[in-house]
């Protein structure tokens, strides 16, 4: 059986491809969000809930996992580190499905290793800032004056309550489900007079290309948080590459 660590679009597409090859798959996600989009299949099992290293290793042993494919978000560092260690403990092979990077430092883009250093840079600049890094990281931006910051977050009551608790006023909150089109990004930049757009290097699936194009056309500087540095044992960029590797290593 193959374990797919998911919660992402890539992981769901990989699961569909593996099932199409006749593989038995255990799909694991921290939450049940989006698991409903997985196909109904007798060879598919779904596990939801967070697992630390020992719990994940135990699950692998229980299900007799031969291969663990880590298809989690590029910024889920702890999950990936746990998966590598758990695979070693359980004697399962580990491979990483990694979205290609899209960001490099340039005239319009500037990368930072963490949120703190990005915020220090923004404090030295003038102009409004559009945050597109999600609600979980909002606390990192506390040093920035609230009137300068526009936050784009998911439209859930829990997220909006957090924004309010952190001092963001309704006129500075864009509560919408992405990904967002080029036109939507351009209009947002124009409406809020944005000078800096903060994002992650989440790959094309995360709508990064539309952000980059809109920012370039509107003269906005893109501040991106670099991906965590992880020494993955084996890395592939597509489901097809993984299936090919499996065929070669039967």
C-alpha positions as CSV (number, residue, x, y, z in Angstrom):
1,X,0.0,0.0,0.0
2,X,1.1,3.6,-0.7
3,X,0.7,6.4,1.8
4,X,0.0,9.8,0.3
5,X,0.4,12.7,2.7
6,X,-1.9,15.2,1.3
7,X,-4.2,18.2,1.8
8,X,-3.1,19.8,-1.5
9,X,-4.3,19.8,-5.1
10,X,-1.2,17.9,-6.1
11,X,-1.8,15.1,-3.6
12,X,-5.4,14.6,-4.9
13,X,-4.2,14.4,-8.5
14,X,-1.4,12.0,-7.5
15,X,-3.9,9.8,-5.7
16,X,-6.1,9.7,-8.8
17,X,-3.1,8.7,-10.9
18,X,-2.0,6.0,-8.5
19,X,-5.5,4.5,-8.3
20,X,-5.6,4.6,-12.1
21,X,-2.5,2.4,-12.0
22,X,-4.2,-0.1,-9.8
23,X,-2.4,0.9,-6.6
24,X,-3.9,0.6,-3.1
25,X,-3.7,4.1,-1.5
26,X,-4.0,5.4,2.0
27,X,-4.6,9.2,1.8
28,X,-3.8,11.1,4.9
29,X,-4.7,14.7,5.6
30,X,-4.7,16.8,8.8
31,X,-8.3,17.8,8.1
32,X,-11.2,16.5,6.1
33,X,-11.2,19.7,4.0
34,X,-11.2,18.7,0.3
35,X,-11.1,15.0,0.9
36,X,-14.6,14.9,-0.5
37,X,-13.2,15.6,-3.9
38,X,-11.3,12.3,-3.9
39,X,-12.8,9.6,-6.1
40,X,-14.8,6.7,-4.6
41,X,-12.6,3.6,-5.0
42,X,-12.4,0.3,-3.2
43,X,-8.6,0.6,-3.1
44,X,-8.7,4.0,-1.4
45,X,-8.6,4.6,2.4
46,X,-8.7,8.0,4.0
47,X,-7.1,9.0,7.3
48,X,-7.7,12.4,8.8
49,X,-6.0,14.0,11.8
50,X,-2.5,15.2,12.7
51,X,0.2,12.6,13.5
52,X,3.6,13.1,15.1
53,X,6.5,10.9,14.1
54,X,5.7,7.9,16.2
55,X,2.0,8.0,15.4
56,X,2.8,8.2,11.7
57,X,5.3,5.3,11.9
58,X,2.7,3.3,13.7
59,X,0.2,3.9,11.0
60,X,2.7,2.9,8.4
61,X,3.4,-0.3,10.2
62,X,-0.3,-1.1,10.7
63,X,-1.2,-0.5,7.1
64,X,2.0,-2.2,5.8
65,X,3.0,0.9,3.9
66,X,5.8,0.3,1.3
67,X,6.0,3.8,0.0
68,X,5.3,7.2,1.5
69,X,4.7,10.0,-0.9
70,X,4.9,13.4,0.8
71,X,2.7,15.7,-1.2
72,X,2.0,18.2,1.5
73,X,2.3,22.0,1.1
74,X,5.8,23.3,0.3
75,X,5.8,25.2,3.6
76,X,4.7,22.3,5.8
77,X,8.2,21.8,7.1
78,X,7.4,19.9,10.3
79,X,5.1,17.5,8.5
80,X,7.8,16.7,6.0
81,X,10.5,16.2,8.6
82,X,8.2,13.9,10.6
83,X,7.4,11.9,7.4
84,X,11.0,11.4,6.6
85,X,11.8,10.1,10.1
86,X,8.6,8.0,10.3
87,X,9.4,6.4,7.0
88,X,12.9,5.4,8.3
89,X,11.4,4.0,11.5
90,X,8.8,2.0,9.6
91,X,11.1,0.8,6.9
92,X,9.1,2.4,4.1
93,X,10.6,4.2,1.1
94,X,10.0,8.0,1.1
95,X,9.7,10.4,-1.9
96,X,8.7,14.0,-2.1
97,X,6.3,15.5,-4.6
98,X,7.5,19.1,-4.8
99,X,5.9,21.9,-6.8
100,X,8.6,23.7,-8.9
101,X,9.7,27.0,-7.5
102,X,8.7,30.2,-9.3
103,X,10.5,32.9,-7.4
104,X,14.0,34.4,-7.6
105,X,15.3,37.8,-6.4
106,X,14.9,40.4,-9.2
107,X,14.0,44.0,-10.0
108,X,10.4,43.4,-8.9
109,X,10.8,40.5,-6.5
110,X,12.7,40.2,-3.2
111,X,13.0,37.0,-1.1
112,X,13.3,36.7,2.7
113,X,14.1,33.6,4.7
114,X,11.3,34.3,7.3
115,X,8.5,36.6,8.1
116,X,10.4,38.6,10.7
117,X,13.0,39.8,8.1
118,X,10.3,40.6,5.6
119,X,8.5,42.8,8.1
120,X,11.7,44.6,9.1
121,X,12.2,45.5,5.4
122,X,8.6,46.7,5.0
123,X,8.9,48.9,8.1
124,X,11.6,50.8,6.3
125,X,9.5,51.3,3.2
126,X,6.4,53.5,2.5
127,X,3.2,52.4,0.9
128,X,0.4,50.0,1.4
129,X,1.0,46.2,1.7
130,X,-1.2,43.4,0.4
131,X,-0.7,40.2,2.5
132,X,-1.5,37.0,0.7
133,X,0.3,34.5,2.9
134,X,-2.8,33.3,4.8
135,X,-4.3,33.9,8.2
136,X,-2.1,31.6,10.2
137,X,0.9,33.9,9.9
138,X,-0.9,37.2,10.6
139,X,0.7,37.6,14.0
140,X,4.1,38.1,12.3
141,X,2.9,41.3,10.8
142,X,1.9,43.0,14.1
143,X,4.7,45.6,13.9
144,X,3.2,47.0,10.7
145,X,0.7,49.9,11.1
146,X,-2.7,48.5,10.5
147,X,-3.8,51.3,8.1
148,X,-1.0,50.3,5.7
149,X,-2.0,46.6,5.5
150,X,-4.6,44.9,3.4
151,X,-5.1,41.2,4.3
152,X,-6.6,38.7,1.9
153,X,-7.9,35.6,3.7
154,X,-10.4,32.8,3.6
155,X,-14.0,33.9,4.3
156,X,-14.6,31.8,7.4
157,X,-15.9,33.1,10.8
158,X,-12.8,31.8,12.6
159,X,-10.5,33.7,10.3
160,X,-12.5,36.9,10.4
161,X,-12.6,36.8,14.2
162,X,-8.8,36.5,14.2
163,X,-8.4,39.5,11.9
164,X,-10.7,41.5,14.1
165,X,-8.8,40.4,17.2
166,X,-5.5,41.5,15.7
167,X,-6.9,44.9,15.0
168,X,-7.7,44.8,11.3
169,X,-10.8,46.9,10.3
170,X,-13.4,45.6,7.8
171,X,-12.1,48.0,5.1
172,X,-8.7,46.4,5.3
173,X,-9.9,42.8,4.9
174,X,-10.5,41.0,1.7
175,X,-12.3,37.7,2.6
176,X,-12.5,35.5,-0.5
177,X,-11.7,32.0,-1.6
178,X,-8.8,31.9,-4.1
179,X,-7.0,31.3,-6.3
180,X,-7.3,34.7,-7.9
181,X,-7.2,35.7,-11.5
182,X,-4.8,38.3,-13.0
183,X,-7.7,40.7,-13.4
184,X,-8.7,40.3,-9.8
185,X,-5.2,40.9,-8.6
186,X,-4.8,44.0,-10.8
187,X,-8.1,45.5,-9.5
188,X,-7.1,44.8,-5.9
189,X,-3.8,46.5,-6.4
190,X,-5.5,49.5,-8.0
191,X,-8.3,49.8,-5.5
192,X,-6.1,49.7,-2.4
193,X,-3.1,51.6,-3.9
194,X,-0.8,48.6,-3.1
195,X,2.9,49.2,-3.4
196,X,4.1,45.8,-1.9
197,X,2.6,42.3,-2.3
198,X,3.6,39.6,0.1
199,X,3.3,36.0,-0.9
200,X,4.8,32.5,-0.6
201,X,6.6,30.7,-3.3
202,X,3.8,28.2,-3.4
203,X,4.0,27.3,-7.1
204,X,1.6,27.8,-10.0
205,X,-1.2,25.8,-8.3
206,X,-1.3,28.5,-5.6
207,X,-2.0,31.3,-8.1
208,X,1.5,32.7,-7.9
209,X,1.9,33.4,-11.6
210,X,-1.2,35.6,-11.7
211,X,0.1,37.6,-8.7
212,X,3.5,38.0,-10.3
213,X,2.1,39.2,-13.6
214,X,-0.3,41.6,-12.0
215,X,2.4,43.0,-9.7
216,X,4.8,43.5,-12.7
217,X,2.2,45.3,-14.8
218,X,1.2,47.6,-11.9
219,X,4.7,48.4,-10.7
220,X,4.3,46.6,-7.4
221,X,7.2,45.0,-5.6
222,X,6.7,41.3,-4.7
223,X,8.0,40.3,-1.3
224,X,8.2,36.5,-1.0
225,X,8.8,34.2,1.9
226,X,11.3,31.6,0.8
227,X,10.5,27.9,1.1
228,X,12.0,26.1,4.1
229,X,15.2,24.3,3.4
230,X,14.7,20.6,3.7
231,X,17.1,17.8,2.6
232,X,14.5,15.5,0.9
233,X,16.0,12.0,0.1
234,X,14.2,11.8,-3.3
235,X,12.3,14.6,-5.1
236,X,9.9,14.6,-8.0
237,X,7.9,17.4,-9.6
238,X,5.1,15.4,-11.2
239,X,2.9,12.4,-10.5
240,X,4.1,10.9,-13.8
241,X,7.7,11.0,-12.6
242,X,6.8,9.2,-9.4
243,X,4.8,6.5,-11.3
244,X,7.8,6.0,-13.6
245,X,10.2,5.7,-10.7
246,X,7.9,3.1,-9.1
247,X,7.9,1.1,-12.3
248,X,11.7,1.1,-12.4
249,X,12.0,0.1,-8.7
250,X,9.5,-2.7,-8.5
